[in-house]
Amino acid sequence: FSSTFEKSIDAAKHGIQTFEQTKELAAEIGSTPEALKRLYGDSNQLAARVLSGRTLMAVSAEKVTSLASLAKTGDAEAILALRKQVAVHAALQAQMKGVQTEVARALGQFRIKTGALAMAEHERNALIDALGGLDANRDFANKLALISDPKQLNAIVRKSGLARSQDALFEAFVNGLLSGPATHAANFMGNGVVAIGSAAEKMTASMIGKVRNSLPEGFRPWEGDAIDTQEVVAHTFGMMEGVVDALRITPEGRKALRDAAGAAVQGNFDEAKQPPKHNSNEFGGAWESFATDMPVLDNAAFGTREADLQMHAITADRLGFDPKSVMGQLADGLGTLVRMPGRSLTTSDELFKTIHYRGELKAQAYRMARAEGLEGDELVKRISDLVEDPTPALSQQALKAAREGTFTSPLGKGGRLLQGAVQELPGLRYVVPFMRTPINIMKYVGTRTPVLNLMAANVRAEFKAGGARADAMAAKTAMGGMLYAVGAYLFAQGLITGGGEKRQSAEQLGGIQAYSIKVGDSYYAFNRTDPVGMFLGLSADIADIAGGADSA
């Protein structure tokens, strides 16, 4: 675009460009004429940049205003369209100032990859929440729609991408909470136990289906298909392949990571992002997640890039610095160090997401191929084809299993309302810094709590569906019941404690901690090893209350 303008300028003005036009563009994008001249020189290139920049900015500003008029009373889709254009408009200003922020990177926040699933309603809602919520975005759209002065609009768009100081403080606060080795060990252990548990639940569901179908008609709790034993085998092998897939790395991939690390050590953080980006096929999701500091599997399926949408606060771009300046490099370097605990947890989650995804994908591919009546080599080939190029329905089901297994499922309507309230009330997010994971853990435990889980509409729906779905829910209920029984037994033997110890004096406790397990003569807390810790703690509390009632 600039090259085209440069030829026109050369023909019409013989390379002469008025200072007033340069001055006007500089004011529009928040720069100075002197800075633009240093960047492009007093040449046709400067003239071309000025004309093309002003034209692009005018067209983009008009589009922002138009989309804002639609978004101020529109739905999530209209708001996302506006926020996408706002991101592009801000990126155009940054490029004109010489900041190497690609417009493609701005669009990447909202990109749906080719051939991927259509964005579901709950996915759009999750994006809107990450961008501040529906009401806040409608207010933002209303303000933009009322602006007629392009300079004023440019200034608001430019400032909207900047991090507030409290955002940077909160980012440091959250990562500080996640920095302890015990947190990472508990997260890894919890994810590992859930992965093993999912395989056990699949096997149990298969056994329930076999027993159910062996009963005479009229005595079966529900009718329908059952989970084949070979599907259980496919699920287990898929999970093992997921480990290999997440951790694989080629020689080219190792070189890309070394190049990225070398650039980061030298302070070139923008440059450090490029080798992993251009060599993403050379290593698995866990490596890619750590290198890029963002989830990978969700991006592949939906392109939502949750990490981008949350917009890391401690970066040169968010703090308004040129990434190539000393202050910009310091901001990027500090942000990289501050976010290291969160990056490590994201990497760990990516490993287990891949394990769950591959396991469920292979199991569902086997079920689909068998339903098509295939056997032998044709069955094997069909399964392989479905795993390599899954249908949207298969991908969605596998991703759902991956999210549930790592407690990263998008929040429902109630959870989003609660999250919005926490974000709106000053200081409350420091009291409740984490929302999605705890809520998902409670849902996981609640779904597996016998009798009480029938209060949930989704659990009743699974039983009502019958067949393999009802078998799977029965297996989850059975596994949860078993964990509660184990916890009650351990409490009765004095091997674990509940929350009742919190009400006792230090002398009464004699060194015993609440929600702890006895190993030898010492007690070790298990309340951070969720979800298993929650099962054990609840069973200990229930047994404690029941024992107290009996004593009374």
Sequence and secondary structure as in RCSB ss.txt:
>XXXX:A:sequence
FSSTFEKSIDAAKHGIQTFEQTKELAAEIGSTPEALKRLYGDSNQLAARVLSGRTLMAVSAEKVTSLASLAKTGD
AEAILALRKQVAVHAALQAQMKGVQTEVARALGQFRIKTGALAMAEHERNALIDALGGLDANRDFANKLALISDP
KQLNAIVRKSGLARSQDALFEAFVNGLLSGPATHAANFMGNGVVAIGSAAEKMTASMIGKVRNSLPEGFRPWEGD
AIDTQEVVAHTFGMMEGVVDALRITPEGRKALRDAAGAAVQGNFDEAKQPPKHNSNEFGGAWESFATDMPVLDNA
AFGTREADLQMHAITADRLGFDPKSVMGQLADGLGTLVRMPGRSLTTSDELFKTIHYRGELKAQAYRMARAEGLE
GDELVKRISDLVEDPTPALSQQALKAAREGTFTSPLGKGGRLLQGAVQELPGLRYVVPFMRTPINIMKYVGTRTP
VLNLMAANVRAEFKAGGARADAMAAKTAMGGMLYAVGAYLFAQGLITGGGEKRQSAEQLGGIQAYSIKVGDSYYA
FNRTDPVGMFLGLSADIADIAGGADSA
>XXXX:A:secstr
 HHHHHHHHHHHHTT   HHHHHHHHHHHT  HHHHHHHH SSHHHHHHHHHHHHHHHHHHHHHHHHHHHHTS  
HHHHHHHHHHHHHHHHHHHHHTT    HHHHHHTT   TT     HHHHHHHHHHTT HHHHHHHHHHHHT   H
HHHHHHHHHHTS  HHHHHHHHHHHHHT SHHHHHHHHHHHHHHHHHHHHHHHHHHHHHHHHHHS TTS S  S 
   HHHHHHHHHHHHHHHHHHH B HHHHHHHHHHHHHHHTT HHHHTHHHHHTGGGB HHHHHHHHTS SHHHH
HH   HHHHH  SSSHHHHT  TTSHHHHHHHHHHHHHTHHHHHHHHHHHHHHHHHHHHHHHHHHHHHHHHTT  
HHHHHHHHHHHHHS  HHHHHHHHHHHHHHHT     HHHHHHHHHHHHSTTHHHHS   HHHHHHHHHHHHTST
TGGGGSHHHHHHHHH HHHHHHHHHHHHHHHHHHHHHHHHHHTTSB  GGGGGS HHHHTT  TTEEEETTEEEE
 TTSTTHHHHHHHHHHHHHHHHHHHH 
